[in-house]
């Protein structure tokens, strides 16, 4: 939780700013002028179009989350990948360090792939051909 609070705040702030930006668009004003409820306009029109930059931020922050775990697990003496990495570096256990770096890099690549696939699923204008 100590690592996630910062990232939750950044994500919330980014969501708010992108929704406010999209709310100024013509199609949102048209939907409001037609008499749709504001909640429906925000959820169906504004949030749907404002979510792509937020997904980008979440995917990018995931890498920093993994990096922040090293410090957090060391400070709070928690067992996890970060603490295991610090112990392996301290004992000069090169194969373990290499394996953990490769594991973290693979997780980061998979998260970025999922973000790209989520783009294509959420926005039909995006196609990877």
Backbone atoms as SQL, in Angstrom:
CREATE TABLE atoms (id INTEGER PRIMARY KEY, chain TEXT, resi INTEGER, resn TEXT, atom TEXT, x REAL, y REAL, z REAL);
INSERT INTO atoms VALUES
  (1, 'A', 1, 'UNK', 'N', 0.815, -1.188, 0.000),
  (2, 'A', 1, 'UNK', 'CA', 0.000, 0.000, 0.000),
  (3, 'A', 1, 'UNK', 'C', 0.861, 1.253, 0.000),
  (4, 'A', 2, 'UNK', 'N', 2.026, 1.187, 0.655),
  (5, 'A', 2, 'UNK', 'CA', 2.867, 2.383, 0.710),
  (6, 'A', 2, 'UNK', 'C', 3.402, 2.756, -0.669),
  (7, 'A', 3, 'UNK', 'N', 3.592, 1.797, -1.526),
  (8, 'A', 3, 'UNK', 'CA', 4.061, 2.083, -2.882),
  (9, 'A', 3, 'UNK', 'C', 2.898, 2.504, -3.772),
  (10, 'A', 4, 'UNK', 'N', 1.743, 1.922, -3.568),
  (11, 'A', 4, 'UNK', 'CA', 0.607, 2.155, -4.448),
  (12, 'A', 4, 'UNK', 'C', -0.089, 3.488, -4.281),
  (13, 'A', 5, 'UNK', 'N', 0.027, 4.117, -3.113),
  (14, 'A', 5, 'UNK', 'CA', -0.657, 5.396, -2.900),
  (15, 'A', 5, 'UNK', 'C', -0.222, 6.460, -3.886),
  (16, 'A', 6, 'UNK', 'N', 1.063, 6.569, -4.102),
  (17, 'A', 6, 'UNK', 'CA', 1.568, 7.584, -5.022),
  (18, 'A', 6, 'UNK', 'C', 1.030, 7.349, -6.423),
  (19, 'A', 7, 'UNK', 'N', 1.055, 6.112, -6.875),
  (20, 'A', 7, 'UNK', 'CA', 0.610, 5.798, -8.227),
  (21, 'A', 7, 'UNK', 'C', -0.904, 5.951, -8.373),
  (22, 'A', 8, 'UNK', 'N', -1.636, 5.676, -7.325),
  (23, 'A', 8, 'UNK', 'CA', -3.079, 5.900, -7.365),
  (24, 'A', 8, 'UNK', 'C', -3.390, 7.385, -7.485),
  (25, 'A', 9, 'UNK', 'N', -2.617, 8.203, -6.793),
  (26, 'A', 9, 'UNK', 'CA', -2.832, 9.654, -6.870),
  (27, 'A', 9, 'UNK', 'C', -2.515, 10.185, -8.269),
  (28, 'A', 10, 'UNK', 'N', -1.444, 9.701, -8.862),
  (29, 'A', 10, 'UNK', 'CA', -1.072, 10.143, -10.218),
  (30, 'A', 10, 'UNK', 'C', -2.131, 9.706, -11.226),
  (31, 'A', 11, 'UNK', 'N', -2.600, 8.484, -11.093),
  (32, 'A', 11, 'UNK', 'CA', -3.625, 7.976, -12.005),
  (33, 'A', 11, 'UNK', 'C', -4.930, 8.752, -11.856),
  (34, 'A', 12, 'UNK', 'N', -5.308, 9.039, -10.642),
  (35, 'A', 12, 'UNK', 'CA', -6.530, 9.804, -10.402),
  (36, 'A', 12, 'UNK', 'C', -6.425, 11.211, -10.979),
  (37, 'A', 13, 'UNK', 'N', -5.286, 11.834, -10.773),
  (38, 'A', 13, 'UNK', 'CA', -5.100, 13.193, -11.295),
  (39, 'A', 13, 'UNK', 'C', -5.107, 13.207, -12.821),
  (40, 'A', 14, 'UNK', 'N', -4.481, 12.205, -13.420),
  (41, 'A', 14, 'UNK', 'CA', -4.456, 12.119, -14.881),
  (42, 'A', 14, 'UNK', 'C', -5.867, 11.862, -15.420),
  (43, 'A', 15, 'UNK', 'N', -6.616, 11.003, -14.762),
  (44, 'A', 15, 'UNK', 'CA', -7.991, 10.732, -15.182),
  (45, 'A', 15, 'UNK', 'C', -8.829, 12.000, -15.117),
  (46, 'A', 16, 'UNK', 'N', -8.708, 12.732, -14.039),
  (47, 'A', 16, 'UNK', 'CA', -9.474, 13.969, -13.883),
  (48, 'A', 16, 'UNK', 'C', -9.128, 14.981, -14.971),
  (49, 'A', 17, 'UNK', 'N', -7.843, 15.168, -15.226),
  (50, 'A', 17, 'UNK', 'CA', -7.456, 16.175, -16.216),
  (51, 'A', 17, 'UNK', 'C', -7.868, 15.781, -17.633),
  (52, 'A', 18, 'UNK', 'N', -7.774, 14.504, -17.977),
  (53, 'A', 18, 'UNK', 'CA', -8.186, 14.104, -19.318),
  (54, 'A', 18, 'UNK', 'C', -9.700, 14.155, -19.490),
  (55, 'A', 19, 'UNK', 'N', -10.446, 13.813, -18.439),
  (56, 'A', 19, 'UNK', 'CA', -11.908, 13.905, -18.532),
  (57, 'A', 19, 'UNK', 'C', -12.331, 15.368, -18.660),
  (58, 'A', 20, 'UNK', 'N', -11.708, 16.259, -17.907),
  (59, 'A', 20, 'UNK', 'CA', -12.036, 17.680, -18.030),
  (60, 'A', 20, 'UNK', 'C', -11.707, 18.212, -19.418),
  (61, 'A', 21, 'UNK', 'N', -10.625, 17.712, -19.990),
  (62, 'A', 21, 'UNK', 'CA', -10.260, 18.125, -21.349),
  (63, 'A', 21, 'UNK', 'C', -11.270, 17.625, -22.370),
  (64, 'A', 22, 'UNK', 'N', -11.705, 16.382, -22.225),
  (65, 'A', 22, 'UNK', 'CA', -12.670, 15.810, -23.158),
  (66, 'A', 22, 'UNK', 'C', -14.046, 16.443, -22.987),
  (67, 'A', 23, 'UNK', 'N', -14.372, 16.876, -21.779),
  (68, 'A', 23, 'UNK', 'CA', -15.689, 17.493, -21.531),
  (69, 'A', 23, 'UNK', 'C', -15.865, 18.793, -22.313),
  (70, 'A', 24, 'UNK', 'N', -14.766, 19.387, -22.775),
  (71, 'A', 24, 'UNK', 'CA', -14.857, 20.623, -23.561),
  (72, 'A', 24, 'UNK', 'C', -15.079, 20.359, -25.049),
  (73, 'A', 25, 'UNK', 'N', -15.075, 19.098, -25.451),
  (74, 'A', 25, 'UNK', 'CA', -15.235, 18.756, -26.867),
  (75, 'A', 25, 'UNK', 'C', -16.678, 18.985, -27.318),
  (76, 'A', 26, 'UNK', 'N', -16.830, 19.140, -28.632),
  (77, 'A', 26, 'UNK', 'CA', -18.139, 19.442, -29.207),
  (78, 'A', 26, 'UNK', 'C', -19.152, 18.317, -29.009),
  (79, 'A', 27, 'UNK', 'N', -18.727, 17.063, -29.183),
  (80, 'A', 27, 'UNK', 'CA', -19.684, 15.961, -29.082),
  (81, 'A', 27, 'UNK', 'C', -20.213, 15.805, -27.659),
  (82, 'A', 28, 'UNK', 'N', -19.430, 16.186, -26.658),
  (83, 'A', 28, 'UNK', 'CA', -19.900, 16.123, -25.278),
  (84, 'A', 28, 'UNK', 'C', -20.923, 17.231, -25.035),
  (85, 'A', 29, 'UNK', 'N', -20.625, 18.418, -25.524),
  (86, 'A', 29, 'UNK', 'CA', -21.581, 19.518, -25.383),
  (87, 'A', 29, 'UNK', 'C', -22.881, 19.219, -26.133),
  (88, 'A', 30, 'UNK', 'N', -22.765, 18.538, -27.285),
  (89, 'A', 30, 'UNK', 'CA', -23.958, 18.160, -28.040),
  (90, 'A', 30, 'UNK', 'C', -24.798, 17.148, -27.254),
  (91, 'A', 31, 'UNK', 'N', -24.137, 16.181, -26.653),
  (92, 'A', 31, 'UNK', 'CA', -24.862, 15.178, -25.861),
  (93, 'A', 31, 'UNK', 'C', -25.563, 15.827, -24.675),
  (94, 'A', 32, 'UNK', 'N', -24.911, 16.792, -24.037),
  (95, 'A', 32, 'UNK', 'CA', -25.545, 17.501, -22.926),
  (96, 'A', 32, 'UNK', 'C', -26.713, 18.348, -23.412),
  (97, 'A', 33, 'UNK', 'N', -26.556, 18.956, -24.606),
  (98, 'A', 33, 'UNK', 'CA', -27.623, 19.790, -25.157),
  (99, 'A', 33, 'UNK', 'C', -28.846, 18.960, -25.557),
  (100, 'A', 34, 'UNK', 'N', -28.622, 17.696, -25.915),
  (101, 'A', 34, 'UNK', 'CA', -29.731, 16.817, -26.263),
  (102, 'A', 34, 'UNK', 'C', -30.547, 16.421, -25.047),
  (103, 'A', 35, 'UNK', 'N', -30.027, 16.664, -23.873),
  (104, 'A', 35, 'UNK', 'CA', -30.779, 16.366, -22.662),
  (105, 'A', 35, 'UNK', 'C', -30.344, 15.100, -21.955),
  (106, 'A', 36, 'UNK', 'N', -29.230, 14.506, -22.365),
  (107, 'A', 36, 'UNK', 'CA', -28.738, 13.330, -21.649),
  (108, 'A', 36, 'UNK', 'C', -28.269, 13.730, -20.258),
  (109, 'A', 37, 'UNK', 'N', -28.389, 12.800, -19.332),
  (110, 'A', 37, 'UNK', 'CA', -27.933, 13.093, -17.974),
  (111, 'A', 37, 'UNK', 'C', -26.415, 13.244, -17.968),
  (112, 'A', 38, 'UNK', 'N', -25.943, 14.119, -17.101),
  (113, 'A', 38, 'UNK', 'CA', -24.500, 14.409, -17.063),
  (114, 'A', 38, 'UNK', 'C', -23.689, 13.169, -16.719),
  (115, 'A', 39, 'UNK', 'N', -24.188, 12.347, -15.832),
  (116, 'A', 39, 'UNK', 'CA', -23.474, 11.124, -15.446),
  (117, 'A', 39, 'UNK', 'C', -23.315, 10.188, -16.649),
  (118, 'A', 40, 'UNK', 'N', -24.376, 10.052, -17.447),
  (119, 'A', 40, 'UNK', 'CA', -24.309, 9.199, -18.635),
  (120, 'A', 40, 'UNK', 'C', -23.330, 9.764, -19.658),
  (121, 'A', 41, 'UNK', 'N', -23.311, 11.066, -19.804),
  (122, 'A', 41, 'UNK', 'CA', -22.377, 11.695, -20.746),
  (123, 'A', 41, 'UNK', 'C', -20.941, 11.483, -20.294),
  (124, 'A', 42, 'UNK', 'N', -20.698, 11.655, -19.000),
  (125, 'A', 42, 'UNK', 'CA', -19.333, 11.487, -18.487),
  (126, 'A', 42, 'UNK', 'C', -18.873, 10.045, -18.651),
  (127, 'A', 43, 'UNK', 'N', -19.718, 9.098, -18.306),
  (128, 'A', 43, 'UNK', 'CA', -19.313, 7.683, -18.349),
  (129, 'A', 43, 'UNK', 'C', -19.211, 7.169, -19.783),
  (130, 'A', 44, 'UNK', 'N', -20.234, 7.421, -20.604),
  (131, 'A', 44, 'UNK', 'CA', -20.273, 6.821, -21.942),
  (132, 'A', 44, 'UNK', 'C', -19.488, 7.588, -22.990),
  (133, 'A', 45, 'UNK', 'N', -19.403, 8.892, -22.859),
  (134, 'A', 45, 'UNK', 'CA', -18.735, 9.680, -23.884),
  (135, 'A', 45, 'UNK', 'C', -17.348, 10.148, -23.427),
  (136, 'A', 46, 'UNK', 'N', -17.292, 10.834, -22.317),
  (137, 'A', 46, 'UNK', 'CA', -16.038, 11.459, -21.900),
  (138, 'A', 46, 'UNK', 'C', -15.032, 10.434, -21.384),
  (139, 'A', 47, 'UNK', 'N', -15.444, 9.592, -20.467),
  (140, 'A', 47, 'UNK', 'CA', -14.507, 8.637, -19.873),
  (141, 'A', 47, 'UNK', 'C', -14.003, 7.628, -20.891),
  (142, 'A', 48, 'UNK', 'N', -14.862, 7.243, -21.810),
  (143, 'A', 48, 'UNK', 'CA', -14.464, 6.279, -22.835),
  (144, 'A', 48, 'UNK', 'C', -13.334, 6.840, -23.702),
  (145, 'A', 49, 'UNK', 'N', -13.393, 8.126, -24.009),
  (146, 'A', 49, 'UNK', 'CA', -12.364, 8.727, -24.840),
  (147, 'A', 49, 'UNK', 'C', -11.174, 9.241, -24.042),
  (148, 'A', 50, 'UNK', 'N', -11.329, 9.397, -22.750),
  (149, 'A', 50, 'UNK', 'CA', -10.239, 9.899, -21.923),
  (150, 'A', 50, 'UNK', 'C', -9.406, 8.785, -21.299),
  (151, 'A', 51, 'UNK', 'N', -9.797, 7.545, -21.478),
  (152, 'A', 51, 'UNK', 'CA', -9.146, 6.449, -20.779),
  (153, 'A', 51, 'UNK', 'C', -7.804, 6.044, -21.400),
  (154, 'A', 52, 'UNK', 'N', -7.578, 6.322, -22.679),
  (155, 'A', 52, 'UNK', 'CA', -6.326, 5.895, -23.320),
  (156, 'A', 52, 'UNK', 'C', -5.081, 6.516, -22.688),
  (157, 'A', 53, 'UNK', 'N', -5.028, 7.821, -22.448),
  (158, 'A', 53, 'UNK', 'CA', -3.836, 8.354, -21.771),
  (159, 'A', 53, 'UNK', 'C', -3.665, 7.801, -20.354),
  (160, 'A', 54, 'UNK', 'N', -4.773, 7.501, -19.700),
  (161, 'A', 54, 'UNK', 'CA', -4.695, 6.943, -18.351),
  (162, 'A', 54, 'UNK', 'C', -4.096, 5.545, -18.394),
  (163, 'A', 55, 'UNK', 'N', -4.466, 4.766, -19.380),
  (164, 'A', 55, 'UNK', 'CA', -3.893, 3.422, -19.528),
  (165, 'A', 55, 'UNK', 'C', -2.401, 3.512, -19.795),
  (166, 'A', 56, 'UNK', 'N', -1.983, 4.493, -20.568),
  (167, 'A', 56, 'UNK', 'CA', -0.554, 4.697, -20.815),
  (168, 'A', 56, 'UNK', 'C', 0.182, 4.981, -19.516),
  (169, 'A', 57, 'UNK', 'N', -0.378, 5.834, -18.688),
  (170, 'A', 57, 'UNK', 'CA', 0.245, 6.170, -17.411),
  (171, 'A', 57, 'UNK', 'C', 0.313, 4.944, -16.502),
  (172, 'A', 58, 'UNK', 'N', -0.746, 4.167, -16.466),
  (173, 'A', 58, 'UNK', 'CA', -0.759, 2.970, -15.619),
  (174, 'A', 58, 'UNK', 'C', 0.306, 1.984, -16.075),
  (175, 'A', 59, 'UNK', 'N', 0.440, 1.784, -17.383),
  (176, 'A', 59, 'UNK', 'CA', 1.465, 0.876, -17.900),
  (177, 'A', 59, 'UNK', 'C', 2.869, 1.355, -17.598),
  (178, 'A', 60, 'UNK', 'N', 3.097, 2.659, -17.704),
  (179, 'A', 60, 'UNK', 'CA', 4.419, 3.217, -17.410),
  (180, 'A', 60, 'UNK', 'C', 4.724, 3.150, -15.923),
  (181, 'A', 61, 'UNK', 'N', 3.735, 3.425, -15.106),
  (182, 'A', 61, 'UNK', 'CA', 3.947, 3.401, -13.659),
  (183, 'A', 61, 'UNK', 'C', 4.204, 1.997, -13.136),
  (184, 'A', 62, 'UNK', 'N', 3.778, 0.999, -13.874),
  (185, 'A', 62, 'UNK', 'CA', 4.008, -0.372, -13.427),
  (186, 'A', 62, 'UNK', 'C', 5.495, -0.663, -13.305),
  (187, 'A', 63, 'UNK', 'N', 6.286, -0.134, -14.239),
  (188, 'A', 63, 'UNK', 'CA', 7.739, -0.331, -14.171),
  (189, 'A', 63, 'UNK', 'C', 8.319, 0.349, -12.932),
  (190, 'A', 64, 'UNK', 'N', 7.853, 1.542, -12.639),
  (191, 'A', 64, 'UNK', 'CA', 8.333, 2.236, -11.451),
  (192, 'A', 64, 'UNK', 'C', 7.849, 1.548, -10.179),
  (193, 'A', 65, 'UNK', 'N', 6.706, 0.915, -10.251),
  (194, 'A', 65, 'UNK', 'CA', 6.189, 0.171, -9.107),
  (195, 'A', 65, 'UNK', 'C', 7.121, -0.986, -8.771),
  (196, 'A', 66, 'UNK', 'N', 7.571, -1.697, -9.780),
  (197, 'A', 66, 'UNK', 'CA', 8.500, -2.805, -9.547),
  (198, 'A', 66, 'UNK', 'C', 9.813, -2.277, -8.983),
  (199, 'A', 67, 'UNK', 'N', 10.298, -1.161, -9.524),
  (200, 'A', 67, 'UNK', 'CA', 11.529, -0.565, -9.006),
  (201, 'A', 67, 'UNK', 'C', 11.367, -0.055, -7.589),
  (202, 'A', 68, 'UNK', 'N', 10.210, 0.480, -7.262),
  (203, 'A', 68, 'UNK', 'CA', 9.956, 0.970, -5.913),
  (204, 'A', 68, 'UNK', 'C', 9.841, -0.140, -4.889),
  (205, 'A', 69, 'UNK', 'N', 9.517, -1.326, -5.340),
  (206, 'A', 69, 'UNK', 'CA', 9.404, -2.453, -4.419),
  (207, 'A', 69, 'UNK', 'C', 10.752, -2.814, -3.800),
  (208, 'A', 70, 'UNK', 'N', 11.823, -2.591, -4.542),
  (209, 'A', 70, 'UNK', 'CA', 13.150, -2.901, -4.023),
  (210, 'A', 70, 'UNK', 'C', 13.402, -2.082, -2.760),
  (211, 'A', 71, 'UNK', 'N', 13.146, -0.801, -2.832),
  (212, 'A', 71, 'UNK', 'CA', 13.375, 0.081, -1.679),
  (213, 'A', 71, 'UNK', 'C', 12.375, -0.221, -0.565),
  (214, 'A', 72, 'UNK', 'N', 11.105, -0.371, -0.912),
  (215, 'A', 72, 'UNK', 'CA', 10.074, -0.583, 0.094),
  (216, 'A', 72, 'UNK', 'C', 10.284, -1.898, 0.844),
  (217, 'A', 73, 'UNK', 'N', 10.594, -2.958, 0.123),
  (218, 'A', 73, 'UNK', 'CA', 10.805, -4.251, 0.777),
  (219, 'A', 73, 'UNK', 'C', 12.055, -4.235, 1.644),
  (220, 'A', 74, 'UNK', 'N', 13.049, -3.471, 1.250),
  (221, 'A', 74, 'UNK', 'CA', 14.261, -3.377, 2.062),
  (222, 'A', 74, 'UNK', 'C', 14.002, -2.568, 3.330),
  (223, 'A', 75, 'UNK', 'N', 13.296, -1.447, 3.208),
  (224, 'A', 75, 'UNK', 'CA', 13.027, -0.593, 4.368),
  (225, 'A', 75, 'UNK', 'C', 12.127, -1.295, 5.373),
  (226, 'A', 76, 'UNK', 'N', 11.068, -1.946, 4.902),
  (227, 'A', 76, 'UNK', 'CA', 10.108, -2.592, 5.798),
  (228, 'A', 76, 'UNK', 'C', 10.458, -4.055, 6.082),
  (229, 'A', 77, 'UNK', 'N', 11.615, -4.515, 5.630),
  (230, 'A', 77, 'UNK', 'CA', 12.087, -5.896, 5.786),
  (231, 'A', 77, 'UNK', 'C', 11.013, -6.917, 5.418),
  (232, 'A', 78, 'UNK', 'N', 10.463, -6.735, 4.247),
  (233, 'A', 78, 'UNK', 'CA', 9.480, -7.664, 3.703),
  (234, 'A', 78, 'UNK', 'C', 10.175, -8.628, 2.746),
  (235, 'A', 79, 'UNK', 'N', 9.671, -9.835, 2.665),
  (236, 'A', 79, 'UNK', 'CA', 10.218, -10.785, 1.709),
  (237, 'A', 79, 'UNK', 'C', 9.503, -10.624, 0.374),
  (238, 'A', 80, 'UNK', 'N', 10.290, -10.535, -0.676),
  (239, 'A', 80, 'UNK', 'CA', 9.732, -10.373, -2.008),
  (240, 'A', 80, 'UNK', 'C', 10.854, -10.311, -3.028),
  (241, 'A', 81, 'UNK', 'N', 10.493, -9.996, -4.256),
  (242, 'A', 81, 'UNK', 'CA', 11.489, -9.956, -5.329),
  (243, 'A', 81, 'UNK', 'C', 12.518, -8.858, -5.073),
  (244, 'A', 82, 'UNK', 'N', 12.068, -7.707, -4.601),
  (245, 'A', 82, 'UNK', 'CA', 12.992, -6.610, -4.347),
  (246, 'A', 82, 'UNK', 'C', 14.018, -6.958, -3.282),
  (247, 'A', 83, 'UNK', 'N', 13.569, -7.512, -2.203),
  (248, 'A', 83, 'UNK', 'CA', 14.488, -7.902, -1.122),
  (249, 'A', 83, 'UNK', 'C', 15.401, -9.032, -1.576),
  (250, 'A', 84, 'UNK', 'N', 14.854, -9.957, -2.346),
  (251, 'A', 84, 'UNK', 'CA', 15.656, -11.056, -2.876),
  (252, 'A', 84, 'UNK', 'C', 16.760, -10.521, -3.786),
  (253, 'A', 85, 'UNK', 'N', 16.444, -9.489, -4.586),
  (254, 'A', 85, 'UNK', 'CA', 17.426, -8.860, -5.462),
  (255, 'A', 85, 'UNK', 'C', 18.535, -8.198, -4.645),
  (256, 'A', 86, 'UNK', 'N', 18.170, -7.469, -3.616),
  (257, 'A', 86, 'UNK', 'CA', 19.173, -6.800, -2.772),
  (258, 'A', 86, 'UNK', 'C', 20.069, -7.829, -2.093),
  (259, 'A', 87, 'UNK', 'N', 19.492, -8.895, -1.585),
  (260, 'A', 87, 'UNK', 'CA', 20.297, -9.939, -0.943),
  (261, 'A', 87, 'UNK', 'C', 21.219, -10.624, -1.944),
  (262, 'A', 88, 'UNK', 'N', 20.737, -10.862, -3.149),
  (263, 'A', 88, 'UNK', 'CA', 21.584, -11.493, -4.176),
  (264, 'A', 88, 'UNK', 'C', 22.731, -10.578, -4.578),
  (265, 'A', 89, 'UNK', 'N', 22.471, -9.292, -4.673),
  (266, 'A', 89, 'UNK', 'CA', 23.539, -8.338, -4.998),
  (267, 'A', 89, 'UNK', 'C', 24.549, -8.281, -3.855),
  (268, 'A', 90, 'UNK', 'N', 24.070, -8.285, -2.622),
  (269, 'A', 90, 'UNK', 'CA', 24.972, -8.221, -1.466),
  (270, 'A', 90, 'UNK', 'C', 25.860, -9.459, -1.376),
  (271, 'A', 91, 'UNK', 'N', 25.325, -10.616, -1.766),
  (272, 'A', 91, 'UNK', 'CA', 26.110, -11.852, -1.715),
  (273, 'A', 91, 'UNK', 'C', 26.812, -12.158, -3.038),
  (274, 'A', 92, 'UNK', 'N', 26.729, -11.228, -3.966),
  (275, 'A', 92, 'UNK', 'CA', 27.370, -11.366, -5.290),
  (276, 'A', 92, 'UNK', 'C', 26.947, -12.658, -5.995),
  (277, 'A', 93, 'UNK', 'N', 25.681, -12.934, -5.942),
  (278, 'A', 93, 'UNK', 'CA', 25.121, -14.115, -6.591),
  (279, 'A', 93, 'UNK', 'C', 24.643, -13.700, -7.986),
  (280, 'A', 94, 'UNK', 'N', 25.571, -13.697, -8.931),
  (281, 'A', 94, 'UNK', 'CA', 25.324, -13.157, -10.268),
  (282, 'A', 94, 'UNK', 'C', 24.208, -13.895, -11.013),
  (283, 'A', 95, 'UNK', 'N', 24.141, -15.232, -11.016),
  (284, 'A', 95, 'UNK', 'CA', 23.050, -15.893, -11.732),
  (285, 'A', 95, 'UNK', 'C', 21.658, -15.506, -11.224),
  (286, 'A', 96, 'UNK', 'N', 21.516, -15.331, -9.913),
  (287, 'A', 96, 'UNK', 'CA', 20.218, -14.934, -9.355),
  (288, 'A', 96, 'UNK', 'C', 19.885, -13.507, -9.787),
  (289, 'A', 97, 'UNK', 'N', 20.874, -12.609, -9.754),
  (290, 'A', 97, 'UNK', 'CA', 20.645, -11.221, -10.172),
  (291, 'A', 97, 'UNK', 'C', 20.242, -11.180, -11.644),
  (292, 'A', 98, 'UNK', 'N', 20.942, -11.935, -12.475),
  (293, 'A', 98, 'UNK', 'CA', 20.602, -11.972, -13.901),
  (294, 'A', 98, 'UNK', 'C', 19.190, -12.513, -14.121),
  (295, 'A', 99, 'UNK', 'N', 18.834, -13.550, -13.390),
  (296, 'A', 99, 'UNK', 'CA', 17.507, -14.135, -13.535),
  (297, 'A', 99, 'UNK', 'C', 16.420, -13.160, -13.107),
  (298, 'A', 100, 'UNK', 'N', 16.648, -12.477, -12.003),
  (299, 'A', 100, 'UNK', 'CA', 15.645, -11.522, -11.527),
  (300, 'A', 100, 'UNK', 'C', 15.516, -10.331, -12.472),
  (301, 'A', 101, 'UNK', 'N', 16.619, -9.856, -13.005),
  (302, 'A', 101, 'UNK', 'CA', 16.560, -8.752, -13.970),
  (303, 'A', 101, 'UNK', 'C', 15.803, -9.193, -15.218),
  (304, 'A', 102, 'UNK', 'N', 16.072, -10.402, -15.689),
  (305, 'A', 102, 'UNK', 'CA', 15.361, -10.933, -16.859),
  (306, 'A', 102, 'UNK', 'C', 13.875, -11.113, -16.557),
  (307, 'A', 103, 'UNK', 'N', 13.542, -11.588, -15.376),
  (308, 'A', 103, 'UNK', 'CA', 12.141, -11.762, -14.989),
  (309, 'A', 103, 'UNK', 'C', 11.414, -10.423, -14.950),
  (310, 'A', 104, 'UNK', 'N', 12.026, -9.424, -14.350),
  (311, 'A', 104, 'UNK', 'CA', 11.409, -8.104, -14.269),
  (312, 'A', 104, 'UNK', 'C', 11.268, -7.496, -15.659),
  (313, 'A', 105, 'UNK', 'N', 12.263, -7.672, -16.521),
  (314, 'A', 105, 'UNK', 'CA', 12.174, -7.159, -17.894),
  (315, 'A', 105, 'UNK', 'C', 11.054, -7.858, -18.661),
  (316, 'A', 106, 'UNK', 'N', 10.913, -9.169, -18.486),
  (317, 'A', 106, 'UNK', 'CA', 9.844, -9.902, -19.175),
  (318, 'A', 106, 'UNK', 'C', 8.460, -9.460, -18.684),
  (319, 'A', 107, 'UNK', 'N', 8.325, -9.237, -17.396),
  (320, 'A', 107, 'UNK', 'CA', 7.048, -8.763, -16.854),
  (321, 'A', 107, 'UNK', 'C', 6.717, -7.398, -17.434),
  (322, 'A', 108, 'UNK', 'N', 7.716, -6.533, -17.525),
  (323, 'A', 108, 'UNK', 'CA', 7.507, -5.201, -18.080),
  (324, 'A', 108, 'UNK', 'C', 7.096, -5.271, -19.553),
  (325, 'A', 109, 'UNK', 'N', 7.723, -6.163, -20.327),
  (326, 'A', 109, 'UNK', 'CA', 7.366, -6.325, -21.736),
  (327, 'A', 109, 'UNK', 'C', 5.943, -6.852, -21.868),
  (328, 'A', 110, 'UNK', 'N', 5.564, -7.803, -21.040),
  (329, 'A', 110, 'UNK', 'CA', 4.211, -8.354, -21.092),
  (330, 'A', 110, 'UNK', 'C', 3.177, -7.282, -20.727),
  (331, 'A', 111, 'UNK', 'N', 3.488, -6.456, -19.731),
  (332, 'A', 111, 'UNK', 'CA', 2.559, -5.378, -19.348),
  (333, 'A', 111, 'UNK', 'C', 2.414, -4.387, -20.497),
  (334, 'A', 112, 'UNK', 'N', 3.516, -4.026, -21.151),
  (335, 'A', 112, 'UNK', 'CA', 3.426, -3.113, -22.289),
  (336, 'A', 112, 'UNK', 'C', 2.635, -3.727, -23.441),
  (337, 'A', 113, 'UNK', 'N', 2.784, -5.022, -23.667),
  (338, 'A', 113, 'UNK', 'CA', 2.004, -5.700, -24.694),
  (339, 'A', 113, 'UNK', 'C', 0.517, -5.671, -24.345),
  (340, 'A', 114, 'UNK', 'N', 0.196, -5.905, -23.086),
  (341, 'A', 114, 'UNK', 'CA', -1.203, -5.866, -22.672),
  (342, 'A', 114, 'UNK', 'C', -1.785, -4.462, -22.825),
  (343, 'A', 115, 'UNK', 'N', -0.993, -3.437, -22.547),
  (344, 'A', 115, 'UNK', 'CA', -1.460, -2.059, -22.731),
  (345, 'A', 115, 'UNK', 'C', -1.743, -1.796, -24.199),
  (346, 'A', 116, 'UNK', 'N', -0.858, -2.247, -25.099),
  (347, 'A', 116, 'UNK', 'CA', -1.085, -2.048, -26.530),
  (348, 'A', 116, 'UNK', 'C', -2.318, -2.796, -27.023),
  (349, 'A', 117, 'UNK', 'N', -2.514, -4.016, -26.549),
  (350, 'A', 117, 'UNK', 'CA', -3.700, -4.775, -26.938),
  (351, 'A', 117, 'UNK', 'C', -4.969, -4.140, -26.372),
  (352, 'A', 118, 'UNK', 'N', -4.869, -3.576, -25.190),
  (353, 'A', 118, 'UNK', 'CA', -6.009, -2.890, -24.594),
  (354, 'A', 118, 'UNK', 'C', -6.369, -1.638, -25.386),
  (355, 'A', 119, 'UNK', 'N', -5.364, -0.954, -25.935),
  (356, 'A', 119, 'UNK', 'CA', -5.621, 0.187, -26.820),
  (357, 'A', 119, 'UNK', 'C', -6.502, -0.235, -27.988),
  (358, 'A', 120, 'UNK', 'N', -6.098, -1.313, -28.660),
  (359, 'A', 120, 'UNK', 'CA', -6.834, -1.764, -29.841),
  (360, 'A', 120, 'UNK', 'C', -8.249, -2.207, -29.477),
  (361, 'A', 121, 'UNK', 'N', -8.424, -2.762, -28.302),
  (362, 'A', 121, 'UNK', 'CA', -9.752, -3.215, -27.877),
  (363, 'A', 121, 'UNK', 'C', -10.649, -2.038, -27.523),
  (364, 'A', 122, 'UNK', 'N', -10.094, -1.008, -26.869),
  (365, 'A', 122, 'UNK', 'CA', -10.905, 0.130, -26.432),
  (366, 'A', 122, 'UNK', 'C', -11.178, 1.134, -27.535),
  (367, 'A', 123, 'UNK', 'N', -10.250, 1.307, -28.455),
  (368, 'A', 123, 'UNK', 'CA', -10.405, 2.319, -29.499),
  (369, 'A', 123, 'UNK', 'C', -10.390, 1.634, -30.859),
  (370, 'A', 124, 'UNK', 'N', -11.524, 1.558, -31.538),
  (371, 'A', 124, 'UNK', 'CA', -11.570, 0.856, -32.826),
  (372, 'A', 124, 'UNK', 'C', -10.781, 1.566, -33.927),
  (373, 'A', 125, 'UNK', 'N', -10.411, 2.813, -33.710),
  (374, 'A', 125, 'UNK', 'CA', -9.617, 3.526, -34.722),
  (375, 'A', 125, 'UNK', 'C', -8.185, 3.021, -34.775),
  (376, 'A', 126, 'UNK', 'N', -7.732, 2.363, -33.728),
  (377, 'A', 126, 'UNK', 'CA', -6.374, 1.847, -33.669),
  (378, 'A', 126, 'UNK', 'C', -6.369, 0.419, -34.185),
  (379, 'A', 127, 'UNK', 'N', -5.511, 0.148, -35.135),
  (380, 'A', 127, 'UNK', 'CA', -5.373, -1.222, -35.630),
  (381, 'A', 127, 'UNK', 'C', -3.890, -1.502, -35.854),
  (382, 'A', 128, 'UNK', 'N', -3.502, -2.706, -35.538),
  (383, 'A', 128, 'UNK', 'CA', -2.124, -3.136, -35.703),
  (384, 'A', 128, 'UNK', 'C', -2.054, -4.114, -36.878),
  (385, 'A', 129, 'UNK', 'N', -1.939, -3.573, -38.085),
  (386, 'A', 129, 'UNK', 'CA', -1.860, -4.433, -39.274),
  (387, 'A', 129, 'UNK', 'C', -0.560, -4.222, -39.970);
